[in-house]
Amino acid sequence: MTALYYKTIAELAPLLEKKELSPVELLQSIFSRIDDLDSKLNSYITLLRDEALESAKKAETEIMAGHYKGQLHGIPIGLKDLFYTKGIRTTAGSAILKDFVPQYNATVVERLLGAGVVLTGKLNMHEYAFGATNENSHFGDAHNPWNFDHITGGSSGGSAAAVAAGLSVASLGSDTGGSIRTPSALCGVVGLKPTFGRVSKYGVVPLAWSLDHIGPIARGVEDIAIILEEIAGYDPKDPTTKNKPVESYRSELFKGIDGLKIGVPMNYYFDDTHPEVETMVRTAIQALQSLGGEIVEVTIPELALSMFAEIVTISSEASAYHHETLVTNAVAYGDDVRLLLEGGELFSAVQYVKAQQARRVIQEGFKRTFQQVDVLIAPTVPIMAPRIGERQVEVNGKFKDPVMEFVRLAAPCNLTGLPSVSVPVGLSSSRLPVAMQIIGKPFDESTILRVAAAYEKEFPLNLMPIE
């Protein structure tokens, strides 16, 4: 029987609604799990024991009185520590903000609390979200629950580790160069980067304004749909959000994929991929074909511009945000983040403009490709989780920087704003998770989640790293 802390929202919500499970009992299960494991995982920066218990008791009273708000009512969720939480410190994983207490909630936080979520705390992250390992010199490294010596990936590493190990039922993360999808892949959970403009960024510490996306991390695809329905939608406080109706993502989930055209990239995404990753992702693609998907091989030569456009854009925009602090208090940053920010100051306006032109070219490449297919499928990351501190990994006889490899496969969707969901496809021979990403057309989260749900239903992994 699955332990409470490993159950999904979709499993827990009916129990809470029918009053067969108390929100307080569920919260106690989560905090007991935190007490048992977080000394090893270091997934939380701030725990909210008293506040969470008060919220759980309130949810219990409401549900017992017949005022059930929906599937998130009474669900314990921790948040990546860059979402503004009123009266609760928000550090962004940095010593600079270690005592910062916002006066208001981020829009997505306000929506989750309105839905009855019980906030358990704020989760570990790479400093200012500018990194892909979640090695943090201020609050300590986050550790992968599949092997404590390995990284979680970043920057939403605490979120992915907590969800994977049962220390939070789900979470929210941010994704600027893979920061939801990479840790989700490395920790064996599901992570969605929605379309740019689908979810509000108001009240979220930025990394790079034009690349930042907000999305959910969870143990199952249905949970992703449940959370997305709650947090998606236009926000007048965020001018980048689009005034488009929010779909009922759950109602579309289980319609199957018969006749859907599934694009398999013949260039870029499978280049220099670890053999086990390639084999497992291609096996997953074959499985989708057996479920009715039509496989179409595609080539997108424009992807060759991705790393130039991503590095110049993310570095320039991050350095613009941090410029004054970098000039006056550079020593307050961790060495890795400071070096990245200082490097961002060196890019010229000409390079930045050329990077934006490259983005347009990449967008056109995807637009042409999506005239032929409904979704694209590729590895989320080309390798398994490296060890903490490991700066080079060998792939097919070549030595690679793992961070650059993570960003390489994530960047195209950040640059274009296209939605992408990472779904686990199994464990490597070293018992580390492997994942595929399903990429879709703008604002077509329904289709990529439908493909993810079809795979998950046929091949339920429900990976549990620690009993």
C-alpha positions, -999 to +999 in steps of 0.1 A: +000+000+000+014+034-010+023+056+020+004+088+023+035+109+016+039+092-018+003+096-029-006+120-057-030+149-055-054+129-077-053+101-051-055+122-020-082+147-031-111+122-031-101+109+003-101+145+017-134+153+000-151+122+013-137+130+048-119+097+048-086+115+054-079+145+076-057+174+062-040+174+096-032+137+093-019+142+058+003+171+069+016+151+099+027+124+074+046+150+053+063+166+083+073+132+097+089+124+063+107+158+064+120+150+099+132+116+087+149+127+055+156+163+051+188+163+070+201+142+041+183+159+012+184+195+024+154+203+003+139+230+025+153+264+034+124+275+056+098+252+073+064+265+083+054+240+109+030+262+130+016+280+100+010+248+081-007+231+110-030+261+114-039+260+077-045+222+078-068+226+108-087+254+089-090+232+058-103+203+080-129+226+095-140+238+061-142+203+046-161+189+076-186+218+072-192+209+036-172+237+021-148+217-001-130+241-025-116+215-049-088+191-055-060+213-039-080+218-007-059+206+022-029+195+000+005+202+016+028+219-009+062+235-006+073+263-029+107+272-045+121+300-025+117+327-051+080+331-049+069+361-027+051+349+004+035+376+025+051+377+060+074+347+052+110+352+042+119+347+005+156+342+000+159+332-037+187+310-023+209+340-017+226+355+014+216+389+000+179+381+006+183+359+037+162+383+058+138+395+030+102+393+040+077+403+012+047+424+020+025+405-005+021+371-022+030+363-058-001+359-079+004+321-082+008+318-044-024+338-039-042+314-063-029+283-046-038+296-011-072+306-024-076+270-035-069+258+000-033+246-003-014+241+029+020+258+025+047+236+042+077+259+035+101+273+010+124+250-009+161+250-017+172+264-050+203+275-069+212+310-059+190+335-077+180+306-100+212+311-119+225+276-121+216+240-130+230+220-101+215+233-069+249+235-053+243+264-030+271+279-009+247+298+014+221+273+023+239+240+014+235+217-016+203+199-023+209+161-026+193+137-051+170+112-033+181+085-057+217+089-046+226+115-020+261+120-036+245+132-068+230+166-077+193+173-080+197+195-109+186+231-107+176+257-102+144+241-087+163+213-071+148+214-037+113+213-052+121+182-073+139+164-045+111+171-020+084+159-044+104+128-054+110+117-018+076+125-004+085+157+015+059+177-005+030+165-024+038+189-053+056+221-058+060+252-081+093+260-098+107+284-123+123+276-157+146+300-175+170+274-190+155+241-179+151+248-142+118+229-138+125+202-164+161+194-155+156+187-118+124+169-125+142+146-150+172+140-126+149+133-096+123+112-115+092+134-113+070+152-138+077+189-145+059+213-168+072+245-183+041+261-197+039+285-227+054+319-220+024+341-209+003+312-197+012+317-160+019+350-141+053+359-129+042+387-107+059+385-073+086+361-085+123+370-082+134+372-118+164+357-135+159+368-171+126+385-178+121+372-214+130+336-206+114+330-172+085+306-169+065+294-139+052+259-137+043+228-115+064+198-104+045+167-092+045+129-090+020+124-118+007+141-150-029+145-136-014+165-107+003+188-132-030+194-149-048+201-116-022+227-105-020+243-140-058+248-140-054+268-108-024+289-116-029+296-153-046+327-167-043+364-174-030+386-146-032+424-150-002+427-127+020+408-152+019+424-187+035+393-203+005+371-195-020+365-223-057+370-220-066+335-232-091+311-216-078+285-193-087+250-205-100+221-185-067+202-188-080+173-168-109+167-191-086+163-221-060+141-203-073+106-210-086+109-246-057+089-260-033+098-287-047+078-317-037+097-349-015+123-332+016+131-352+047+127-330+078+145-343+112+129-336+141+154-342+169+139-363+193+167-353+204+184-321+183+167-294+199+133-297+234+146-304+260+135-278+234+117-257+243+090-232+235+056-248+212+046-220+193+079-222+189+076-260+178+040-258+152+046-231+137+077-248+135+060-282+119+030-265+093+054-250+087+069-285+081+034-298+056+028-270+037+059-280+036+046-315+020+014-302-006+036-285-017+051-318+008+079-324+022+084-359+060+089-358+073+117-381+111+123-384+119+160-385+150+182-388+153+217-373+186+232-384+179+265-367+185+248-333+222+253-339+216+289-328+201+280-294+231+281-271+243+314-285+209+330-281+203+314-246+237+323-231+237+359-243+200+365-233+201+350-199+234+365-189+226+400-202+192+401-186+204+387-153+233+411-151+209+440-158+187+430-129+217+425-105+239+454-118+237+477-089+242+450-063+270+435-083+288+469-083+283+476-046+283+441-030+298+415-053+313+395-025+278+386-012+272+363-042+284+327-044+315+324-066+297+306-094+268+331-097+291+361-093+313+349-122+282+344-144+269+379-136+303+395-142+304+376-175+270+389-184+282+425-181+307+419-209+281+412-236+275+441-260+242+455-271+250+442-306+254+407-293+221+410-274+202+422-304+218+394-325+206+369-299+171+382-302+173+379-340+185+343-335+155+336-313+132+347-341+149+323-365+145+294-341+108+303-336+104+301-374+120+267-374+096+254-348+067+270-366+075+252-398+080+219-380+047+222-361+029+224-395+039+187-399+035+174-363+014+178-332+042+173-306+080+168-305+097+143-283+133+143-272+154+136-241+149+162-213+186+160-204+213+139-223+229+124-192+220+111-157+226+131-126+263+138-120+279+137-086+279+168-066+310+188-075+315+169-108+324+194-135+329+171-164+311+139-176+322+116-203+296+109-230+305+087-260+342+094-254+338+131-252+341+152-219+312+175-214+302+203-190+270+188-175+255+223-169+259+232-206+244+199-216+214+205-194+209+239-209+215+228-244+184+206-245+162+229-225+170+263-241+150+260-273+117+260-254+128+289-232+138+310-262+106+303-281+082+301-251+069+268-263+054+244-236+074+214-226+067+187-200+093+163-187+082+128-179+103+100-164+108+069-186+127+047-162+159+042-143+194+037-158+217+008-149+231+030-121+195+035-107+193+072-117+162+086-134+159+092-172+133+114-188+118+126-220+104+160-228+072+165-248+072+198-266+040+214-280+026+243-299+020+276-281-008+274-255-013+237-264-005+223-230-035+200-233-019+180-261+015+175-245-002+166-212-024+141-231+006+124-246+023+124-212-008+109-196-011+082-223+024+071-217+021+072-179-011+052-179+004+025-201+038+025-183+031+037-147+065+043-131+055+061-098+092+061-090+099+059-052+136+065-044+134+059-007+110+036+012 
